Amino acid sequence: MLHTLKKFVIAPALALAATATTLVVAAAPADAAVVSVRVKGALPARAGAANWWTQTRTVKNKAKVTVTCRTTGQYLRGNVRRTAQWDRTALGDYISHAYVSGNPKLPTCVIPAPAPAPVAAVPLGPTGTMTNEQFLAASIPAAQQSQRETRVPTSVTLAQAILESGWGRSSLSANDRNFFGMKCFNNAPGSYAAGCKSYSTQECTAAGVCSTTVATFRTYNSAVDSFRDHGMALKNLSRYAAAFLYTNNPNQFVAEVHKGGYATDPQYTTKLQALMAKYNLYQYDLTI
């Protein structure tokens, strides 16, 4: 007799909802498990271990699915358990373990490390005439390397680089390879920057009143140095610590970075989330 199941609640709230579904696990060898859907509904399988990844297919009611390994992804509160575990299927997509009845011993998924990007893949800096597509392609390797070193989601780094530099066309980024508006403090460039330079900038109050002022910004020898400095600043400054509770939820990560004082623009979170969604920057996030 089929059990009636309640629809699940997803946490964090910004994640996309899926149809309520439970997978029932049958006996299987140690390196794989056969699971069967036993619900009134269907389970979305996704390209990555989070609900913001593209849905690859729908696991139909009572269908059998083979899963081969487990990985850490978006934390979900399902109708079976609360967990950040996701199970990779034999087809290479993922299902949330929060809706799997039973707990098979699955090995950890081994994800091959991407081949090192050639130096030419990340230019020393934009010329100011790059297309949006060229800017994004040139930024991905540096953003992903930053995620490996600091756990800052690649999608967040890319969105901030796009917004702060105007797709690499601002004077600060084109001339001084500063893609994130990183400032100098007491004329000290920090560990990764080569120097400091003054630029006009817009500063806003909490009430949303903005005015033009002059600030001192960091200059870099290469884009790689700028991306690395950005990631390390978020990782090491205590005011951004709350963001690292959400490394698997880029939308909430940027909200916490904004709360930590990264930008004075009251619409900063909204603008970054809009960029991540419009250009599907989530697809470049690494599963770490």
C-alpha positions in Angstrom: 0.0 0.0 0.0 1.4 3.4 -0.9 2.0 5.9 1.8 0.7 9.4 1.4 3.6 11.9 1.5 3.6 15.6 2.3 5.3 18.1 0.0 8.8 19.0 1.1 10.1 22.4 2.2 13.3 23.6 0.6 15.9 25.5 2.6 17.3 28.0 1.9 14.1 29.7 0.7 15.7 31.1 -2.5 16.1 27.6 -4.0 13.7 26.4 -6.7 11.0 24.0 -5.5 10.7 20.4 -6.8 7.7 18.1 -6.8 7.4 16.1 -3.5 9.0 12.7 -4.0 10.6 9.9 -2.0 13.1 7.3 -3.4 13.0 3.9 -1.7 16.4 2.1 -1.7 16.6 -1.6 -2.5 19.6 -3.9 -1.7 22.6 -3.1 -3.8 26.4 -3.7 -3.8 28.7 -1.3 -2.0 29.6 0.8 -5.0 26.1 1.3 -6.3 22.4 1.2 -5.2 19.2 0.7 -7.0 16.5 3.0 -5.8 12.8 3.1 -6.6 10.4 5.9 -6.6 7.3 5.1 -4.5 5.3 8.3 -4.5 2.4 10.2 -6.1 4.6 12.5 -8.1 7.9 12.8 -9.8 11.5 13.7 -8.8 13.6 16.2 -10.8 17.2 15.1 -11.6 19.6 17.9 -12.0 22.9 18.7 -13.7 24.5 19.5 -10.4 24.0 19.0 -6.7 21.6 21.9 -6.1 18.1 22.9 -7.1 19.4 25.9 -9.1 21.1 23.6 -11.6 19.3 22.8 -14.8 16.7 20.0 -14.5 18.0 17.2 -16.8 14.9 14.9 -16.6 12.1 13.8 -14.4 12.3 10.5 -12.5 8.8 9.0 -13.1 6.7 7.6 -10.4 7.8 4.0 -9.4 10.8 4.1 -11.8 14.1 2.5 -10.8 17.2 4.7 -10.6 20.8 3.5 -10.2 23.0 5.8 -8.1 26.8 5.3 -8.0 28.2 7.8 -5.5 27.4 10.7 -3.2 28.6 14.3 -3.0 28.0 17.4 -0.9 25.6 20.0 -2.4 22.7 22.2 -1.4 21.3 21.5 2.0 17.6 20.5 1.7 14.9 19.6 4.2 13.1 16.7 2.6 10.3 14.5 3.6 12.8 11.8 4.7 15.7 13.7 6.2 17.6 17.0 6.3 20.9 16.6 4.4 23.4 18.2 2.0 24.0 14.9 0.4 23.2 14.4 -3.3 23.4 11.1 -5.1 24.9 10.9 -8.6 23.0 8.6 -10.9 24.4 6.2 -13.5 23.5 8.8 -16.2 25.7 11.4 -14.5 23.0 13.7 -13.1 22.0 14.2 -9.4 19.1 13.6 -7.0 18.8 14.9 -3.5 19.3 12.3 -0.7 16.8 14.2 1.3 14.1 12.2 -0.6 15.7 8.8 -0.5 14.2 6.3 1.9 17.0 4.2 3.4 20.7 5.1 3.6 22.9 3.0 1.3 26.7 3.2 1.8 27.7 5.1 -1.3 31.3 6.0 -2.1 32.2 9.7 -2.4 32.1 10.9 -6.0 35.5 11.5 -7.5 35.4 14.5 -9.7 38.4 14.8 -12.0 40.3 18.0 -11.5 40.0 20.2 -14.6 43.1 20.5 -16.7 45.2 23.6 -15.8 44.1 26.5 -18.0 46.8 27.8 -20.3 48.1 31.2 -19.3 46.7 32.8 -22.4 43.2 31.7 -21.3 43.2 34.5 -18.7 44.4 37.8 -20.3 46.5 40.2 -18.3 43.5 42.6 -18.4 40.7 43.7 -20.7 41.3 46.2 -23.4 38.0 47.9 -23.0 36.7 46.5 -26.3 36.0 43.0 -25.2 32.5 41.6 -25.8 30.5 40.3 -22.9 31.1 36.8 -24.1 34.8 37.3 -24.3 35.0 38.9 -20.9 33.0 36.0 -19.3 35.1 33.3 -21.0 38.3 35.1 -19.9 37.1 35.3 -16.3 35.9 31.8 -15.7 39.3 30.1 -15.1 40.4 32.7 -12.5 37.0 32.6 -10.8 37.1 28.8 -10.5 40.7 28.9 -9.2 39.5 31.3 -6.6 36.7 28.9 -5.6 39.3 26.1 -5.2 41.4 28.3 -2.9 38.7 30.1 -0.9 35.3 28.4 -1.4 33.8 31.6 -2.8 31.3 30.3 -5.4 32.4 30.9 -9.0 29.0 32.4 -9.8 29.4 35.0 -7.1 32.9 36.0 -8.3 31.8 36.3 -11.9 28.7 38.4 -11.0 30.8 40.8 -8.9 33.4 41.1 -11.6 30.8 41.9 -14.2 29.0 44.5 -12.0 32.0 46.1 -10.5 34.0 46.4 -13.7 31.1 47.0 -16.2 32.2 43.9 -18.2 35.8 45.0 -18.0 35.2 48.3 -19.6 35.7 50.6 -16.5 38.9 52.6 -16.4 39.8 50.9 -13.1 39.7 47.4 -14.6 40.9 48.3 -18.2 43.9 50.3 -17.0 44.7 48.8 -13.6 43.1 45.3 -13.7 41.0 45.9 -10.6 37.8 44.0 -11.4 36.2 44.2 -7.9 36.6 47.8 -6.8 39.1 46.7 -4.1 40.3 49.8 -2.2 43.6 50.7 -0.6 43.5 51.4 3.1 46.2 53.8 4.5 47.8 53.7 1.0 48.6 50.0 1.5 47.8 47.8 -1.5 47.9 44.5 0.4 49.5 41.2 -0.5 48.4 40.9 -4.1 48.1 44.4 -5.5 51.0 46.3 -7.1 50.0 49.8 -5.9 47.2 52.3 -5.3 45.5 54.9 -7.5 42.8 57.5 -6.9 39.5 57.3 -8.9 36.1 59.0 -8.7 33.4 56.7 -7.3 29.8 56.7 -6.2 29.1 56.1 -2.5 25.6 55.5 -1.1 24.1 55.9 2.3 21.8 53.3 3.9 18.9 55.5 2.8 20.0 55.1 -0.8 21.3 58.6 -1.3 24.4 58.5 -3.5 27.1 61.0 -4.2 30.4 61.2 -6.1 33.6 61.1 -4.1 37.3 60.2 -4.6 38.7 56.9 -3.2 42.0 55.1 -3.5 41.8 51.8 -5.3 44.3 48.9 -5.7 46.1 48.3 -9.0 47.3 44.9 -10.2 49.8 43.4 -12.6 47.3 40.8 -13.8 43.7 39.7 -13.7 44.7 36.6 -11.7 46.1 38.8 -8.9 42.8 40.8 -8.8 40.6 37.6 -8.6 42.9 36.1 -6.0 42.9 39.2 -3.8 39.1 39.4 -4.0 38.6 35.8 -2.9 41.1 36.0 -0.1 39.6 39.2 1.2 36.2 37.5 1.5 37.7 34.5 3.1 39.9 36.3 5.6 37.8 39.3 6.7 35.6 38.3 9.7 32.7 40.5 8.6 32.1 38.1 5.7 32.2 35.0 7.8 28.4 34.5 7.7 28.6 34.2 3.9 30.6 31.0 4.2 27.7 29.2 5.8 26.1 29.4 2.3 28.9 28.3 -0.1 26.3 26.0 -1.7 23.8 28.7 -2.1 25.2 31.6 -4.2 22.1 33.8 -3.8 22.3 33.8 0.0 26.1 34.1 -0.2 25.9 37.4 -2.0 23.3 38.7 0.4 25.6 38.0 3.4 28.5 39.6 1.6 26.4 42.7 1.1 25.3 42.7 4.7 29.0 42.5 5.6 29.6 45.9 4.0 31.1 44.9 0.6 29.1 47.7 -1.2 27.1 50.7 -0.2 24.6 50.3 -3.0 21.3 49.2 -1.4 20.4 47.3 -4.5 23.7 45.4 -4.6 22.3 42.0 -3.7 19.4 42.3 -6.2 21.8 43.3 -9.0 24.2 40.4 -8.4 21.4 37.8 -8.1 19.9 39.2 -11.4 23.2 38.8 -13.2 23.7 35.2 -11.9 20.2 34.2 -13.1 20.3 36.0 -16.4 23.6 34.5 -17.5 23.2 31.2 -15.6 26.5 31.8 -13.8 25.6 28.9 -11.5 26.7 26.5 -14.2 30.3 27.4 -13.6 30.3 26.6 -9.9 32.5 23.8 -8.9 31.3 20.9 -6.6 33.9 20.9 -3.9 
